[in-house]
Amino acid sequence: MNSEVLHPLGVRVTDVAVGPLGPSDVDALRHLLAEHGAAVLPGQHVGNDEFAAFLESLGDLMFTEGETPVEGYPDLNVITNVGRTTPPKSTFHVDTTYIPVPPAYTALRAVEVPRDGGQTLFSNQYRAYDTLTAEDKKLVEHATVTHTVTGLDGIEGSAEHPLVLEHPVTGRTALYLTAPARCTAVSGSTADEASHLIRRLVDHSTREDNVLRHSWSPDDVVIWDNRCVMHKADHTGVVGNRVMHRGMAGDRLARAR
């Protein structure tokens, strides 16, 4: 794949068409995402058939119960500011971590791009771990975090995940976090200690020099590996309609091991 490395994470890929991928492209994309966290695929003049097939090339599609599905595509959901009187809320997070095996990949397809604003931000969770102090590395090494669902009416769930994750493709170590409100307990810590630790680690992970800000262009598709990045939408200063279709998938190869 023809890719341009972005900083502090991500790659821009210009020679892949969003749609069903062959085995060699799946392998190449899987390794690019594992190494660099996110891939920007510009100029993708495609619809949801191609978008869903693209994700299905990597693994089984997954859907967050309680989200708004795309009409005619029950495995995809719509993210939009259209019809809202207040901007949506977004904090750095990883998608659907309150289940035992969360989605490995999330992708967004730009359906309508605002005139201004509406960036999506990504944090490099490999670098977040690598830049911890020796004391903090020891503190998080064997810790687990209880992740719970928030913001979805009538949906409940929780799952325990390691705070330090070894990526199954690269073998590299990443901090595995989500929004502080969704991290309700840390093994071996009191509630106050857990809250303080998680907020401190999220702040450390999302400092400006560790974040890629993606400004959307029409027909962009962006896909990322949830095991080594967090993400958030920046809804401040948005002028115009922002409509994205989102899909999530597991990692078929990792699950087959």
C-alpha positions as CSV (number, residue, x, y, z in Angstrom):
1,M,0.0,0.0,0.0
2,N,1.2,3.5,-0.8
3,S,1.2,5.3,2.5
4,E,2.4,8.6,3.9
5,V,3.2,8.6,7.6
6,L,1.5,11.2,9.7
7,H,2.6,12.5,13.1
8,P,2.2,11.7,16.0
9,L,0.3,8.8,14.6
10,G,-1.5,7.6,11.5
11,V,-0.9,7.1,7.7
12,R,-2.5,8.5,4.6
13,V,-3.3,5.7,2.1
14,T,-3.9,6.7,-1.5
15,D,-4.0,3.4,-3.5
16,V,-6.8,1.4,-1.8
17,A,-10.4,1.6,-2.9
18,V,-12.9,1.2,-0.1
19,G,-14.9,-2.0,-0.8
20,P,-14.2,-5.7,-0.4
21,L,-10.5,-6.2,0.1
22,G,-8.4,-9.2,-1.1
23,P,-6.2,-11.1,1.4
24,S,-3.0,-9.2,0.6
25,D,-4.7,-5.8,1.1
26,V,-6.3,-7.0,4.3
27,D,-3.0,-8.1,5.7
28,A,-1.3,-4.8,4.6
29,L,-4.0,-2.7,6.1
30,R,-4.1,-4.7,9.3
31,H,-0.4,-4.2,9.8
32,L,-0.5,-0.5,8.9
33,L,-3.3,0.1,11.5
34,A,-1.5,-1.9,14.1
35,E,1.7,0.0,13.6
36,H,0.4,3.5,13.0
37,G,-3.0,3.5,14.7
38,A,-5.2,5.1,12.0
39,A,-5.4,5.3,8.3
40,V,-6.9,8.2,6.2
41,L,-8.3,7.1,2.8
42,P,-9.1,10.3,0.9
43,G,-11.3,10.6,-2.3
44,Q,-13.5,7.5,-1.7
45,H,-16.5,8.1,-3.8
46,V,-18.4,5.2,-2.3
47,G,-21.7,4.3,-0.6
48,N,-22.6,2.2,2.4
49,D,-22.5,-1.1,0.4
50,E,-18.8,-0.6,-0.3
51,F,-18.2,0.8,3.2
52,A,-19.7,-2.2,5.0
53,A,-17.9,-4.6,2.7
54,F,-14.6,-2.9,3.4
55,L,-15.1,-3.4,7.2
56,E,-16.3,-7.0,6.7
57,S,-13.0,-7.7,5.0
58,L,-11.3,-7.2,8.4
59,G,-13.9,-9.0,10.6
60,D,-17.5,-9.4,11.6
61,L,-19.4,-6.2,11.8
62,M,-20.4,-5.0,15.3
63,F,-23.1,-2.6,16.4
64,T,-23.5,-0.6,19.6
65,E,-27.0,-1.1,20.9
66,G,-28.8,2.1,21.5
67,E,-27.1,4.0,18.7
68,T,-29.1,5.3,15.7
69,P,-28.7,2.8,12.7
70,V,-28.3,4.0,9.1
71,E,-31.6,3.4,7.2
72,G,-31.2,0.2,5.3
73,Y,-27.9,-0.7,7.0
74,P,-28.6,-2.0,10.5
75,D,-24.9,-2.7,11.1
76,L,-23.9,0.9,10.6
77,N,-24.9,3.9,12.7
78,V,-25.2,7.6,11.9
79,I,-23.4,10.4,13.8
80,T,-24.9,13.8,13.0
81,N,-25.4,17.3,14.3
82,V,-28.4,17.9,12.0
83,G,-31.5,18.9,14.0
84,R,-29.6,19.4,17.2
85,T,-29.9,22.7,19.2
86,T,-26.7,21.9,21.2
87,P,-23.5,20.3,20.0
88,P,-23.1,16.6,20.7
89,K,-20.8,15.7,23.6
90,S,-17.5,13.9,23.0
91,T,-14.6,13.0,25.2
92,F,-11.6,10.8,24.3
93,H,-12.7,7.2,24.4
94,V,-12.6,3.7,22.8
95,D,-15.8,2.3,21.3
96,T,-17.9,-0.2,23.1
97,T,-15.3,-1.3,25.7
98,Y,-18.1,-2.5,28.1
99,I,-18.2,-5.9,26.4
100,P,-15.7,-8.7,26.8
101,V,-14.3,-8.4,23.3
102,P,-14.7,-4.9,22.0
103,P,-14.4,-4.0,18.3
104,A,-10.9,-3.9,17.0
105,Y,-11.6,-1.5,14.3
106,T,-13.8,1.6,13.8
107,A,-14.3,3.5,10.6
108,L,-16.1,6.7,9.6
109,R,-17.3,7.7,6.2
110,A,-17.8,11.4,5.6
111,V,-21.3,11.8,4.2
112,E,-21.6,15.6,4.8
113,V,-18.6,17.8,5.9
114,P,-19.2,21.1,7.7
115,R,-17.8,24.3,6.3
116,D,-15.7,24.8,9.5
117,G,-14.7,22.6,12.4
118,G,-15.7,19.1,13.2
119,Q,-12.3,17.5,13.4
120,T,-11.8,14.0,14.8
121,L,-8.8,13.6,17.2
122,F,-6.8,10.5,17.8
123,S,-4.2,9.8,20.6
124,N,-1.2,7.5,20.2
125,Q,-1.6,5.0,23.0
126,Y,1.8,3.3,22.3
127,R,3.5,6.6,22.9
128,A,1.3,7.3,25.9
129,Y,2.7,4.1,27.5
130,D,6.3,4.7,26.3
131,T,6.4,8.1,27.9
132,L,5.2,7.1,31.3
133,T,7.6,7.4,34.2
134,A,9.2,4.1,35.5
135,E,7.0,4.5,38.6
136,D,3.8,4.8,36.6
137,K,4.8,1.8,34.4
138,K,5.1,-0.3,37.5
139,L,1.8,1.0,38.8
140,V,-0.2,0.1,35.6
141,E,1.7,-3.1,34.7
142,H,-0.7,-5.6,36.1
143,A,-3.8,-3.4,36.7
144,T,-7.2,-4.1,35.3
145,V,-10.0,-1.6,34.7
146,T,-13.8,-2.1,34.9
147,H,-15.4,-0.5,31.9
148,T,-19.1,0.3,32.0
149,V,-21.6,1.8,29.5
150,T,-22.7,5.4,29.8
151,G,-25.0,7.6,27.7
152,L,-27.1,4.9,26.1
153,D,-30.6,4.7,27.5
154,G,-31.7,1.3,28.7
155,I,-28.3,-0.3,27.9
156,E,-26.3,-1.9,30.6
157,G,-23.0,-3.7,30.6
158,S,-19.5,-3.9,32.1
159,A,-16.3,-5.7,31.3
160,E,-12.8,-5.9,32.8
161,H,-9.8,-5.2,30.6
162,P,-6.1,-4.8,31.3
163,L,-4.8,-1.2,31.6
164,V,-1.7,-2.2,29.7
165,L,-2.4,-4.0,26.4
166,E,0.1,-6.0,24.3
167,H,-1.1,-5.6,20.7
168,P,-1.7,-9.0,19.1
169,V,-0.2,-7.8,15.7
170,T,2.8,-5.8,16.7
171,G,3.5,-7.0,20.2
172,R,3.9,-3.4,21.2
173,T,2.5,-2.1,24.5
174,A,-0.3,0.5,24.7
175,L,-2.2,2.1,27.5
176,Y,-5.8,0.8,27.1
177,L,-8.2,3.5,28.4
178,T,-11.5,5.0,27.6
179,A,-13.5,8.0,28.9
180,P,-12.9,8.4,32.7
181,A,-16.7,8.3,33.3
182,R,-16.7,4.8,31.8
183,C,-13.8,3.5,33.9
184,T,-15.5,2.7,37.2
185,A,-12.8,0.7,39.0
186,V,-9.1,-0.2,38.9
187,S,-7.9,-3.4,40.5
188,G,-6.1,-2.8,43.8
189,S,-7.2,0.8,44.1
190,T,-9.9,2.6,46.1
191,A,-12.6,4.5,44.1
192,D,-10.8,7.8,44.7
193,E,-7.4,6.4,43.7
194,A,-8.9,4.8,40.6
195,S,-10.6,8.1,39.5
196,H,-7.4,10.1,40.1
197,L,-5.3,7.6,38.2
198,I,-7.5,7.2,35.2
199,R,-7.9,11.0,34.8
200,R,-4.2,11.5,35.1
201,L,-3.5,8.8,32.5
202,V,-6.1,10.2,30.1
203,D,-4.6,13.7,30.4
204,H,-1.2,12.2,29.8
205,S,-2.4,10.3,26.7
206,T,-4.2,13.2,25.2
207,R,-1.7,16.0,25.5
208,E,-1.5,18.1,22.3
209,D,1.8,16.6,21.1
210,N,0.4,13.1,21.2
211,V,-2.8,13.8,19.2
212,L,-3.5,13.7,15.5
213,R,-6.2,16.2,14.4
214,H,-8.0,15.1,11.3
215,S,-9.8,17.8,9.3
216,W,-12.4,16.1,7.2
217,S,-12.7,16.5,3.4
218,P,-15.6,15.3,1.3
219,D,-15.4,11.5,0.6
220,D,-12.8,10.8,3.3
221,V,-12.9,7.4,5.0
222,V,-10.9,7.0,8.2
223,I,-10.3,3.7,9.9
224,W,-8.5,3.1,13.2
225,D,-7.3,0.4,15.5
226,N,-9.0,0.7,18.9
227,R,-6.3,-1.3,20.6
228,C,-3.7,1.5,20.2
229,V,-5.6,4.8,19.9
230,M,-8.4,6.7,21.6
231,H,-10.5,9.2,19.7
232,K,-13.0,12.0,20.1
233,A,-14.9,14.4,17.9
234,D,-14.3,18.1,18.3
235,H,-17.7,19.7,18.1
236,T,-16.6,23.2,19.0
237,G,-17.0,25.9,16.3
238,V,-18.7,23.6,13.8
239,V,-20.4,25.6,11.0
240,G,-22.7,23.5,8.8
241,N,-23.9,20.0,8.7
242,R,-21.6,17.2,10.0
243,V,-22.9,13.7,9.0
244,M,-20.8,10.6,9.4
245,H,-21.6,6.9,9.0
246,R,-19.8,4.7,11.4
247,G,-19.0,1.0,11.3
248,M,-17.1,-1.3,13.6
249,A,-15.5,-4.7,13.1
250,G,-13.6,-7.3,15.1
251,D,-10.2,-8.6,14.1
252,R,-10.9,-11.9,12.4
253,L,-7.2,-13.0,12.4
254,A,-6.6,-12.1,16.1
255,R,-9.8,-14.0,17.2
256,A,-8.8,-17.0,15.2
257,R,-5.7,-17.6,17.2
